[in-house]
Amino acid sequence: MGGKPSRVRQFLYKHEIVSTSGHNSRKSILNGSRSYCTNLDTLKDIKFQDILDAYEYFYVPNYMTLIVTGDFETESLKNLIQQKFGMLTKNNVVRNIPYARDFDEGPASFSSSFKPLVDVSSHIGLAYRTNGYTSSDYYVLVVVAEYLKNQLYENIRVQEGLTYAPDVQLIESRKDGVIHLSAEVSTKHVDTVQKLMHDEVK
């Protein structure tokens, strides 16, 4: 973000006193998973003991890969590896990765915490829950997102002239994801552009 976030900004973010509509929509769609977090990504939220615990927990031989290249004799190399690393203790790592709760409540509308006194322009978006990057749908979703980006640009910017840079993002974690369409538009055109965007998705 270009520098260390102030304590005020961290407090406002963590307690969601000032939230964008995008943040609020992700909270609703992905709450309960690691895809949604109320802390800013800073070292302040990591303790030294966390680093030591992670090292002890994850840096174990059954979660490591040793790659050797060059001209060597296989058996002597295996013996050397056994001498150097054979005493390391294995650890059965069980990762607790929370996933988002089921989300099937249909269309929902979100706005930022504070709206400007004079509404000149608005940032609007449509968000749809998807599977994560381990899903067999992942590559299909990549193509769909790129296709939608081109369609929004052609129809909403080139033909209608209602926005400068419509965008489509695929935001994914292991199991959960969101496909997000957005555009910056004049407030008076919000309903029109939102309908155009939704028509493209349909």
Secondary structure, 3 states (H helix, E strand, C coil): CCCCCCHHHHHHHHCCCCCCHHHHHHHHHHCCCCCCCCCCCCHHHCCHHHHHHHHHHHCCHHHCCCCCCCCCCHHHHHHHHHHHHCCCCCCCCCCCCCCCCCCCCCCCCCCCCCCCCCCCEEEEEEEEEEECCCCCCHHHHHHHHHHHHHHHHHHHHHHCCCECCCEEEEEECCCEEEEEEEEEEEHHHHHHHHHHHHHHHC
